[in-house]
Amino acid sequence: MSEILKRIAVCVERGKVDARSFHPPEMEGQDGADELTGKALEKGISPNDILTKGLIAGMQRVGEKFRDNTIYLPDVLVSAKSMSVSMEHLSPFFNSGVIKHKGKIVMGTVAGDLHDIGKEIVAMFFEGGGWKIIDLGVDVSAEKFNQAIKEHKPFAVGLSALLTTTMISMESIAKEIKTEVPDVKVIVGGAPVTKDFADRIGADAYSSGPQGALDYLNMSCPGDYS
């Protein structure tokens, strides 16, 4: 792997946004993900290599550390910021078709629930893993989910709930989605959600953390999906 791609991956992993950022202290004054991504493009490194060998590689390490409780939410957020500034450099290449997303994911917090921090974290991991996110926000009804699924034709839909009371909504929404669009994968998550509950409502996958959900997507998605 090119040295500059390794450095981009480290910047994402450590949350080094740009040369002006003071975090992490031991990297103060060094180029961050912003500058290094620009330099990689100037050197003629392919945008797809920057995405896969830089950003995705870095976010995968973030996911593994978060799963193992060796880093925490603030660390994930600064890593996501580093990834985001790099993605701004790559955005024109997505728009032109030079880089292709692995697929689309429709996400939302289910009807009756206004919490979104968990959904936002999972969305960051999905985006960092090369997926295009259609975020419907919070308090999303089955009708809105199904409209978005039919419009965007995603590979999967992610349902989030933080309250035990809104798990009832998650159950009815998951069943309505599977009735209307049986081929779409339904992934569920949130603090009160369990694998037993996910199995009972007919969801395709459940994960207690974002890396597990991303691993499921990457393993279950056919290589030519778009």
N, C-alpha and C positions, 0 to 999 in steps of 0.2 A: 504494500500500500504506500502511496506517496506520503512523504513526511508531512506535507501540509494538510492532508486528509486526516492523519493521525492527530494533528494539533487541533483541527476543527472538532474532532470527536472528543478530545480532552476538554475543550472549551465548553461544549455542551454538557459533558458529564460534570464538570466542576462549576458551571454557571458563570463562566467568563464571557460577558456580553460583548464588551468592546474595550479598547485601550484606555478609555477614561474611567471605566468602572474599577472600584477598589476591591471588589470581591472576585475571587478569593485573595486574601492578602499576599500570599506568596507569588501571585501572578500579576501583581500591581505593575502597571506600566507596559505590560506585554500586549501584543495584538490579541483581540478577542475574536469571537465567532464572526462578528460583523466584518472586520478587516480581512480576516483570513479567507472568508468565503469570496469576497471581492477579488482578492489576489489569486485565488485558485481559478476563478473564471478567467482572469487576465492571462494566466499561464496556459490556458487552453484545456484545463481539466474538464472533463465532461460534467454537465450539471447532474446527470444521473449518478455518477461516481461520488460527487459531493453529497448528494442525498443519501445514498446507500452506505458509503464507506465513511462518511463524516457524520451526518446528522443522525441517521438511524442507528449507526454503531454506538454513538454517544448516548442516545436516549435508551437504547437497550441496556446499557450499563446502569443508567439511572433507575430504570425499572427494576432491575435485579437487586440493586441496593435498597430501594424503597420496599420491595417485597421482603427483604431480609432484615428490615428495620435498622439498617446501618446509616441511612439518611432519613430526613423527615420532610414534612410538607414545605417549609420554607426553602429547603434545598431543591425540591422538585420545581418550585415556582421560578427560581432563578435559572435553572436549567431550561425550563420552558421558554423563558425570555431569550436566552441565548439561541435556542432553536428558532424562535420566531424571527429574530433579526436576520438569520441566515436564510430563512424561507422567503423573506422579502426579496433577496437577491435572486432567488430561484423562481419566483412567481411568474415572470414573463415566459419562462420555459415551460411551465405547466400550461399557461394560457395558449402557447403556440403548439403544444403537443409534443415538444421535444422530450419532456418528462411526462410520464403517465402515472397517475395515482394507481395504487393497487385496486381500489374500488371506492365506493361511497358508503358512508355510515350515517343513517338518520338517528339522531339522539334527542332525548327529552326527559324531563322529570314528569312523572305521571300526574294526571288530574288530581287536584286537591293538595298537592305538595309544592311548596314554593322554595325548596332548598336546591341549590345548584352547585355547591362547591365540589361535591364528589363527582358529579357529571363533568364539570369543567376539568378536573384533574384527568379523568379517563380520556376525555376528548384530546387533551394535550398529548397523551401517550399515543393515541391513535394517529393523530396528525404527524407526530414525530416518527411514527412507523410507516409513513407513506400513504395514509388513507385520507380521503377527502371527507370532511365533516359537514353535515347539514344539521345545525343545532336549532331545535325548535323551542328551546328555553324551558320554562317551568309551567306547571299546571296544564299539561298537554293532554287533550282528550284523544280517545281512540280514533275519532273522525279525523282530527288533525294529523295524527300519525299515519293513517291510511292514505290521506290525501298526499302527504309528502312522499310516502313510499311509492305511490303510483306515478307521481311527477318525476322523482329523481331516480327511481329504479335502483335502489341501493342493494348491496350484497347482504347487509345486516341492519337491524334496528336495535338501538340500545335503550332500555327502559331503566330509569333510576327512581328509587324511593328511599327517603330517610325515615319516614314515620311508619309505625306498624299499622296505623289506621289507613294509610294510603296503599298498603300492600293489596287491599281489596281492589283498588283501581288498577294496580299492576296486573292482577290476575285477569280481570275482565278485558283490559286492553290487550294483553298478550293473546288471549283467546280470540278476540275480534280480528286482530292482525292475522293470525294464522288462518282464520276463516276466509278473510278477504284476499290475502296474499300468502298462500301456504308455502311458497318456495323461499321467502325471505327468512334469514336467520334472525332469531330473537335472542338477544343477550340481556340478562337482568343483573342488577347489582344494587347495593346500598346497605347501610348498616344493619337493618333488621332482616335482610334477605338471606336465605340459606339455600344450599343445593337441593335439599328435600323439597322446599317450597318451589324452587325453579322447576324441578322435575314434575311436581304436581300440577303446575299451571301450563305445562307443555312448552316451556322455553327450551331453546336449543343449547344454551350455555349459561353458566353462572361463574363468576369469579369474585373472590373477596378483595381482590386488588386489581389495578389497571394492567399490570404486566401479564397476569394470567388471561385476561380478556383479550389482550393483543396477541398473545401466543395462540389462543384459540382461532382468532381471525386468520393469522398467517398460516396455520396448519390446515384450516378447512377451506380456504379460498383457492379455487383453481387458478393456475398460473396465468391464464389468458383472460381472467375476468377484468372488466373495465366499466 
